[in-house]
Amino acid sequence: AAVSKGLKGRELTDMDALKACGAAGFTDDGIPLMDEKLVKQAMEKARELNLPLSFHEEDPAFIINNGINKGVVSDQLGIGGSPALAEDSLVARDCMIALHTGAAVNIQHISSRNSVKMVALAKQLGADVWAEVTPHHFTLDETAVLKHGTLAKMNPPLRTAKDREALIEGLKSGAIDIIATDHAPHSREEKEKPLTAAPSGIIGLETALPLAVTNLVKEGHLTYVQLFEKMCLNPA
């Protein structure tokens, strides 16, 4: 169920009633929660209900044209982009609020090497924080935009090769617990729009397992059992 009424980030939903109706957790999906006080209230209530929260971490204040990493490629294309700072700042905030409230918090589709380190630190400090990564983020980097255009546009964006390597290391170390598809299909007509106008998102459901086997198991990063833990057991 949603964290905030109407997904507007201003007022908490009736989380007690939603749990009574069968809600297994709370998230505003792809919309970041910018009100720190509301986030803390949500965590306190979720802790009371013994249910997890799941957050999309991108601060729009730092973003000019979402879906493409702010870096070499976005500079080459002259379109601004979404810097790792947009993710890092909210991950750091929510890891610390989670630590102080004791809430179970999932960081969705992590993409930045700094965010991986912050989640690892939060775990070391005793926070009940989990993190997930998508197949596209551990398989591709920002240069894919030059080759595939809008087909490689997503939120959070594909970042640098160093970020991609850090995501794989995070899977190996246990800092990242979950592989999630973040499956977001769009029509050809939508994706054929200009880069700054096309919607963000990429399919993931059909390709998640083969990409994970090819890039993680066959490369020696994870065993099959570890992969199944990341894709099945840990999410459950």
Backbone hydrogen bonds in HBPLUS format (Angstrom, degrees):
<---DONOR---> <-ACCEPTOR-->    atom                        ^
c    i                          cat <-CA-CA->   ^        H-A-AA   ^      H-
h    n   atom  resd res      DA  || num        DHA   H-A  angle D-A-AA Bond
n    s   type  num  typ     dist DA aas  dist angle  dist       angle   num
A0027-THR N   A0001-ALA O   2.85 MM  26  6.28 152.6  1.93 153.8 163.1     1
A0013-THR N   A0003-VAL O   2.95 MM  10  5.81 156.5  2.01 143.4 140.9     2
A0007-LEU N   A0004-SER O   3.10 MM   3  5.07 160.6  2.14 124.0 121.4     3
A0005-LYS N   A0011-GLU O   2.78 MM   6  5.72 159.1  1.82 161.8 169.0     4
A0008-LYS N   A0005-LYS O   3.23 MM   3  6.21 165.5  2.25 125.6 127.3     5
A0015-MET N   A0013-THR O   2.95 MM   2  5.48 120.8  2.31 109.1  92.3     6
A0018-LEU N   A0014-ASP O   2.99 MM   4  6.26 158.4  2.04 153.5 160.5     7
A0019-LYS N   A0015-MET O   2.95 MM   4  6.06 155.5  2.01 142.9 148.8     8
A0020-ALA N   A0016-ASP O   3.02 MM   4  6.30 157.2  2.07 146.7 153.3     9
A0021-CYS N   A0017-ALA O   3.01 MM   4  6.29 132.2  2.25 138.4 151.1    10
A0021-CYS N   A0018-LEU O   3.15 MM   3  5.02 129.9  2.41  91.2 104.6    11
A0023-ALA N   A0018-LEU O   2.90 MM   5  5.43 164.1  1.93 145.2 141.7    12
A0022-GLY N   A0019-LYS O   2.91 MM   3  5.07 158.5  1.96 106.6 113.2    13
A0026-PHE N   A0052-PRO O   3.02 MM  26  6.52 150.3  2.11 149.0 158.4    14
A0054-SER N   A0026-PHE O   2.96 MM  28  6.35 144.7  2.09 158.7 164.2    15
A0031-ILE N   A0028-ASP O   3.15 MM   3  5.60 160.8  2.19 125.5 131.1    16
A0038-LEU N   A0035-ASP O   3.09 MM   3  5.30 117.2  2.50 101.6 116.2    17
A0039-VAL N   A0035-ASP O   2.98 MM   4  6.32 156.3  2.04 153.6 161.0    18
A0040-LYS N   A0036-GLU O   2.96 MM   4  6.23 160.8  2.00 151.6 155.8    19
A0041-GLN N   A0037-LYS O   3.00 MM   4  6.25 159.6  2.04 146.3 152.1    20
A0042-ALA N   A0038-LEU O   2.82 MM   4  6.04 156.8  1.88 150.2 156.9    21
A0043-MET N   A0039-VAL O   2.93 MM   4  6.18 156.1  1.98 149.4 155.7    22
A0044-GLU N   A0040-LYS O   2.92 MM   4  6.16 159.6  1.97 151.3 156.8    23
A0045-LYS N   A0041-GLN O   2.98 MM   4  6.18 162.8  2.01 150.5 154.7    24
A0046-ALA N   A0042-ALA O   2.86 MM   4  5.98 160.9  1.90 148.6 154.6    25
A0047-ARG N   A0043-MET O   2.89 MM   4  5.98 154.9  1.95 146.7 153.2    26
A0048-GLU N   A0044-GLU O   3.06 MM   4  6.29 154.3  2.13 140.7 147.7    27
A0049-LEU N   A0045-LYS O   2.94 MM   4  6.24 146.8  2.05 146.2 155.5    28
A0050-ASN N   A0046-ALA O   2.84 MM   4  5.85 112.0  2.31 135.2 152.4    29
A0051-LEU N   A0046-ALA O   3.03 MM   5  5.24 166.1  2.04 146.3 150.2    30
A0050-ASN N   A0047-ARG O   3.15 MM   3  4.89 146.9  2.27  94.6 104.6    31
A0053-LEU N   A0104-ALA O   2.92 MM  51  6.34 154.7  1.99 154.6 162.3    32
A0106-ASN N   A0053-LEU O   2.76 MM  53  6.09 158.3  1.80 151.6 159.2    33
A0055-PHE N   A0106-ASN O   2.94 MM  51  6.32 162.6  1.97 173.9 174.8    34
A0108-GLN N   A0055-PHE O   2.97 MM  53  5.71 164.8  1.99 156.0 157.7    35
A0059-ASP N   A0086-ALA O   2.94 MM  27  4.63 157.7  1.99 112.0 118.7    36
A0062-PHE N   A0059-ASP O   3.22 MM   3  6.15 166.9  2.24 126.7 128.9    37
A0063-ILE N   A0060-PRO O   3.16 MM   3  5.11 165.6  2.18 107.6 112.0    38
A0064-ILE N   A0081-GLY O   3.04 MM  17  5.10 169.5  2.05 148.0 145.5    39
A0081-GLY N   A0064-ILE O   2.34 MM  17  5.10 142.7  1.46 176.4 167.5    40
A0154-MET N   A0067-GLY O   3.22 MM  87  4.52 152.6  2.30 126.0 122.3    41
A0082-SER N   A0068-ILE O   2.71 MM  14  5.89 158.4  1.75 156.9 164.4    42
A0070-LYS N   A0082-SER O   3.07 MM  12  4.83 150.0  2.16 101.3 100.4    43
A0075-ASP N   A0071-GLY O   2.89 MM   4  5.98 156.8  1.95 155.0 162.1    44
A0076-GLN N   A0072-VAL O   2.96 MM   4  6.11 150.6  2.04 140.6 148.9    45
A0077-LEU N   A0073-VAL O   2.94 MM   4  6.23 146.5  2.05 145.5 154.8    46
A0078-GLY N   A0074-SER O   2.72 MM   4  5.78 118.7  2.10 134.2 151.1    47
A0079-ILE N   A0074-SER O   3.16 MM   5  5.59 157.9  2.21 144.6 150.5    48
A0086-ALA N   A0083-PRO O   3.03 MM   3  5.70 143.5  2.16 115.6 123.1    49
A0087-GLU N   A0084-ALA O   2.97 MM   3  5.37 130.2  2.22 109.2 121.5    50
A0088-ASP N   A0084-ALA O   2.78 MM   4  5.98 174.6  1.78 163.0 163.9    51
A0089-SER N   A0085-LEU O   2.99 MM   4  5.76 170.6  2.00 146.6 148.6    52
A0091-VAL N   A0087-GLU O   2.97 MM   4  6.14 162.1  2.00 161.9 167.8    53
A0092-ALA N   A0088-ASP O   2.95 MM   4  6.05 165.5  1.97 151.1 154.9    54
A0093-ARG N   A0089-SER O   3.16 MM   4  6.28 160.2  2.20 136.9 142.5    55
A0094-ASP N   A0090-LEU O   2.93 MM   4  6.04 172.2  1.93 151.7 153.7    56
A0095-CYS N   A0091-VAL O   2.87 MM   4  5.92 151.0  1.96 148.4 156.3    57
A0096-MET N   A0092-ALA O   3.21 MM   4  6.35 158.1  2.26 146.2 151.1    58
A0097-ILE N   A0093-ARG O   3.00 MM   4  6.30 155.8  2.06 148.2 155.6    59
A0098-ALA N   A0094-ASP O   2.88 MM   4  5.86 154.7  1.95 138.8 146.1    60
A0099-LEU N   A0095-CYS O   2.97 MM   4  6.16 149.6  2.07 138.4 146.7    61
A0100-HIS N   A0096-MET O   3.08 MM   4  6.32 157.0  2.13 146.9 151.6    62
A0101-THR N   A0097-ILE O   2.95 MM   4  6.07 139.2  2.12 145.2 156.0    63
A0102-GLY N   A0098-ALA O   2.82 MM   4  5.54 145.0  1.94 146.3 153.1    64
A0105-VAL N   A0128-ASP O   2.98 MM  23  6.41 157.2  2.03 152.8 160.2    65
A0130-TRP N   A0105-VAL O   2.77 MM  25  6.10 159.8  1.81 159.4 163.1    66
A0107-ILE N   A0130-TRP O   2.78 MM  23  6.08 161.6  1.82 140.6 145.2    67
A0132-GLU N   A0107-ILE O   3.04 MM  25  6.34 152.8  2.11 179.1 170.5    68
A0110-ILE N   A0132-GLU O   2.73 MM  22  5.97 161.0  1.76 169.3 163.2    69
A0116-VAL N   A0112-SER O   3.13 MM   4  6.51 149.6  2.23 147.6 155.8    70
A0117-LYS N   A0113-ARG O   3.25 MM   4  6.53 156.6  2.31 141.9 146.9    71
A0118-MET N   A0114-ASN O   2.97 MM   4  6.28 150.7  2.06 146.3 154.9    72
A0119-VAL N   A0115-SER O   2.95 MM   4  6.17 158.2  1.99 152.2 156.9    73
A0120-ALA N   A0116-VAL O   3.02 MM   4  6.24 159.4  2.06 147.3 153.3    74
A0121-LEU N   A0117-LYS O   2.90 MM   4  6.13 154.3  1.97 145.2 152.2    75
A0122-ALA N   A0118-MET O   2.88 MM   4  6.09 161.0  1.92 147.4 152.6    76
A0123-LYS N   A0119-VAL O   2.96 MM   4  6.21 157.4  2.01 149.9 155.5    77
A0124-GLN N   A0120-ALA O   3.02 MM   4  6.29 156.6  2.08 144.9 151.3    78
A0125-LEU N   A0121-LEU O   2.91 MM   4  6.21 145.4  2.03 149.9 159.9    79
A0127-ALA N   A0122-ALA O   2.89 MM   5  5.32 159.6  1.93 155.8 149.0    80
A0126-GLY N   A0123-LYS O   3.01 MM   3  5.13 149.1  2.11 101.5 111.3    81
A0177-ASP N   A0131-ALA O   2.94 MM  46  5.63 131.4  2.19 138.3 149.7    82
A0178-ILE N   A0131-ALA O   3.12 MM  47  6.26 158.5  2.16 152.8 154.8    83
A0133-VAL N   A0178-ILE O   2.86 MM  45  6.37 147.4  1.97 151.5 159.4    84
A0180-ALA N   A0133-VAL O   2.97 MM  47  6.01 150.6  2.06 137.9 147.2    85
A0138-PHE N   A0134-THR O   3.30 MM   4  6.69 146.0  2.42 149.6 158.1    86
A0139-THR N   A0135-PRO O   3.05 MM   4  5.98 114.7  2.49 138.1 153.6    87
A0140-LEU N   A0136-HIS O   2.96 MM   4  5.62 162.8  1.99 142.5 145.8    88
A0144-ALA N   A0141-ASP O   2.96 MM   3  5.95 169.9  1.97 133.2 136.4    89
A0142-GLU N   A0159-ARG O   2.65 MM  17  4.93 147.3  1.75 150.9 152.0    90
A0145-VAL N   A0142-GLU O   3.10 MM   3  5.84 159.1  2.15 118.4 123.5    91
A0146-LEU N   A0143-THR O   3.05 MM   3  5.46 132.3  2.29 106.1 117.3    92
A0147-LYS N   A0144-ALA O   3.15 MM   3  5.13 126.6  2.45  93.6 107.2    93
A0148-HIS N   A0144-ALA O   2.71 MM   4  5.79 169.8  1.72 160.5 163.7    94
A0149-GLY N   A0145-VAL O   2.77 MM   4  4.62 140.2  1.92 124.7 130.1    95
A0151-LEU N   A0148-HIS O   3.24 MM   3  5.48 149.4  2.34 135.3 128.8    96
A0152-ALA N   A0149-GLY O   3.00 MM   3  5.80 164.4  2.03 122.5 127.5    97
A0153-LYS N   A0150-THR O   3.04 MM   3  4.92 159.7  2.08 110.2 109.5    98
A0201-GLY N   A0153-LYS O   2.85 MM  48  6.21 167.3  1.86 137.3 139.3    99
A0164-ARG N   A0160-THR O   3.02 MM   4  6.37 160.5  2.06 150.8 155.8   100
A0165-GLU N   A0161-ALA O   2.98 MM   4  6.25 157.8  2.03 147.3 152.9   101
A0166-ALA N   A0162-LYS O   2.99 MM   4  6.18 150.1  2.08 141.6 149.9   102
A0167-LEU N   A0163-ASP O   2.95 MM   4  6.27 144.7  2.08 149.9 159.6   103
A0168-ILE N   A0164-ARG O   3.23 MM   4  6.60 154.5  2.30 146.8 152.5   104
A0169-GLU N   A0165-GLU O   3.00 MM   4  6.32 156.6  2.05 146.1 153.0   105
A0170-GLY N   A0166-ALA O   2.79 MM   4  5.98 145.1  1.91 140.6 150.8   106
A0171-LEU N   A0167-LEU O   2.98 MM   4  6.32 144.3  2.11 142.8 151.6   107
A0172-LYS N   A0168-ILE O   3.03 MM   4  6.35 154.8  2.09 146.2 153.1   108
A0173-SER N   A0169-GLU O   2.87 MM   4  6.07 154.9  1.93 150.4 156.9   109
A0174-GLY N   A0170-GLY O   3.09 MM   4  5.96 134.3  2.31 135.4 145.3   110
A0176-ILE N   A0170-GLY O   3.01 MM   6  5.19 167.4  2.03 120.5 117.9   111
A0179-ILE N   A0230-LYS O   2.98 MM  51  5.42 158.4  2.03 122.2 122.0   112
A0184-ALA N   A0202-ILE O   2.99 MM  18  5.06 161.5  2.02 127.5 129.8   113
A0191-LYS N   A0187-SER O   3.08 MM   4  6.40 165.3  2.10 154.8 158.4   114
A0192-GLU N   A0188-ARG O   2.89 MM   4  5.99 125.2  2.19 145.6 159.4   115
A0193-LYS N   A0190-GLU O   3.34 MM   3  5.84 164.6  2.36 112.6 115.4   116
A0197-ALA N   A0194-PRO O   2.88 MM   3  5.25 144.9  2.00 111.8 123.1   117
A0198-ALA N   A0194-PRO O   2.86 MM   4  5.87 147.6  1.96 169.0 179.3   118
A0208-ALA N   A0204-GLY O   2.99 MM   4  5.55 127.7  2.28 152.1 157.7   119
A0211-LEU N   A0207-THR O   2.99 MM   4  5.96 161.3  2.03 157.6 163.5   120
A0212-ALA N   A0208-ALA O   2.97 MM   4  6.09 155.2  2.04 147.6 154.8   121
A0213-VAL N   A0209-LEU O   2.87 MM   4  6.09 162.2  1.90 159.4 164.3   122
A0214-THR N   A0210-PRO O   2.92 MM   4  5.98 166.2  1.94 146.6 150.8   123
A0215-ASN N   A0211-LEU O   2.85 MM   4  5.84 166.8  1.86 149.0 153.2   124
A0216-LEU N   A0212-ALA O   2.83 MM   4  5.27 145.9  1.95 135.9 143.8   125
A0217-VAL N   A0212-ALA O   3.28 MM   5  6.79 152.3  2.36 144.7 152.7   126
A0218-LYS N   A0213-VAL O   2.82 MM   5  6.04 169.9  1.83 175.4 175.5   127
A0221-HIS N   A0216-LEU O   2.76 MM   5  4.99 135.9  1.96 160.6 168.2   128
A0222-LEU N   A0216-LEU O   3.16 MM   6  5.57 155.3  2.22 119.3 121.6   129
A0220-GLY N   A0217-VAL O   2.95 MM   3  5.17 157.0  2.00 107.2 114.5   130
A0227-LEU N   A0223-THR O   2.91 MM   4  6.16 154.8  1.97 148.6 156.1   131
A0228-PHE N   A0224-TYR O   2.91 MM   4  6.19 156.9  1.96 152.3 157.8   132
A0229-GLU N   A0225-VAL O   2.99 MM   4  6.26 144.4  2.11 142.7 152.8   133
A0230-LYS N   A0226-GLN O   3.03 MM   4  6.36 155.6  2.09 147.5 153.1   134
A0231-MET N   A0227-LEU O   2.95 MM   4  6.20 147.1  2.05 147.3 156.9   135
A0232-CYS N   A0228-PHE O   2.81 MM   4  5.51 143.1  1.95 140.8 148.6   136
A0233-LEU N   A0228-PHE O   3.35 MM   5  6.79 151.6  2.43 138.4 145.4   137
A0234-ASN N   A0229-GLU O   2.79 MM   5  5.59 169.1  1.80 151.2 154.9   138
A0236-ALA N   A0232-CYS O   3.18 MM   4  6.28 158.6  2.22 146.8 153.1   139
